[in-house]
Amino acid sequence: MIAKYRRNFLPTFIINIIFWLSWFYIVFKIPPELNFQFSIFNFQFLFPTGFIFFFLTLIMSLTLTLAFVFSNTRRGFFLSLFICGILLLRLIKQAHFLNLILLGGILSCLEIYFSKTH
């Protein structure tokens, strides 16, 4: 007898809600100017922790949401990377039409490559 694989969506749904709530907390409570500074020898490094936390939680929450919508984790991840890539390009003021086409083309090629090999 063939065993049917059954997915349990409740833990994923709860984790997704936690990621969305943490993203909303970051958007409304953490200032974008927040930097983490450390120095090694005479070099000082500044990391924009507000932006890093923003994009990490957005990618995770969008990945879980879109994976549920598409019933495919890989497509959800690639679409969330596309959305976050657009936001990152807008942040650095490089969201031109050609850059968006190139980003979409790269992610589409990756999706085709992984769907053919796996």
C-alpha positions in Angstrom: 0.0 0.0 0.0 1.3 3.4 -0.9 1.5 5.9 2.0 0.1 9.3 1.2 2.2 12.2 2.2 0.2 14.6 4.2 1.3 18.2 4.9 0.5 19.9 8.1 -0.1 23.6 7.4 -0.8 24.8 10.9 2.9 25.1 12.1 3.8 26.9 8.8 0.8 29.2 9.2 1.8 30.0 12.8 5.5 30.7 11.8 4.2 32.8 8.9 2.1 34.9 11.3 5.1 35.4 13.6 7.3 36.5 10.6 4.6 39.0 9.5 4.2 40.4 13.0 8.0 40.8 13.3 8.1 42.5 10.0 5.4 45.0 11.1 7.2 45.5 14.3 10.4 46.3 12.4 8.6 48.7 10.0 6.9 50.6 12.8 9.3 50.5 15.7 12.9 50.2 14.4 14.3 53.4 12.8 16.1 52.9 9.4 19.1 54.9 10.6 19.9 52.2 13.2 23.5 51.0 12.5 25.7 48.4 14.1 29.3 49.6 14.3 32.3 47.5 15.1 36.0 47.9 14.4 38.7 45.5 13.5 42.2 46.9 14.0 41.8 50.5 12.5 38.9 49.7 10.2 35.4 50.7 11.3 32.4 48.9 9.8 28.9 50.1 9.8 26.0 47.7 9.1 22.5 49.1 8.5 20.7 46.7 10.8 17.3 48.2 10.3 17.5 47.5 6.5 19.0 44.0 7.1 16.2 43.0 9.5 13.6 44.5 7.3 14.6 42.6 4.2 15.3 39.3 6.1 11.9 39.2 7.7 10.2 40.4 4.5 11.8 37.6 2.5 10.9 34.9 5.0 7.3 36.1 5.4 6.8 36.5 1.6 8.4 33.1 1.0 6.1 31.3 3.3 3.0 33.2 2.1 3.7 32.7 -1.6 4.8 29.1 -1.1 1.3 28.5 0.4 -0.3 30.4 -2.5 1.6 28.6 -5.3 2.0 25.2 -3.4 5.6 25.4 -4.4 8.3 26.6 -2.0 10.9 27.3 -4.8 8.5 29.6 -6.8 7.5 31.4 -3.6 11.1 32.0 -2.7 12.0 33.3 -6.2 9.0 35.6 -6.3 9.9 36.9 -2.9 13.4 37.5 -4.0 12.0 39.4 -7.0 9.9 41.6 -4.8 12.7 42.3 -2.4 15.0 42.9 -5.3 12.7 45.5 -6.7 12.5 47.2 -3.2 16.3 47.1 -2.9 16.7 48.6 -6.3 14.2 51.3 -5.4 16.1 52.0 -2.2 19.4 52.6 -4.1 17.4 54.5 -6.8 18.2 52.0 -9.6 14.8 50.6 -10.3 14.8 51.3 -14.0 12.8 49.3 -16.5 15.9 47.4 -17.8 17.1 46.5 -14.4 13.6 45.1 -13.5 13.6 43.1 -16.7 17.1 41.7 -16.0 16.2 40.8 -12.4 13.1 39.0 -13.7 15.0 37.3 -16.4 17.7 36.0 -14.0 15.1 34.7 -11.6 13.1 33.1 -14.4 16.2 31.4 -15.7 17.0 30.1 -12.3 13.4 28.8 -12.0 13.6 27.0 -15.3 17.0 25.6 -14.5 15.9 24.2 -11.2 12.6 22.9 -12.6 14.4 21.0 -15.3 17.1 19.5 -13.1 15.1 18.6 -10.0 
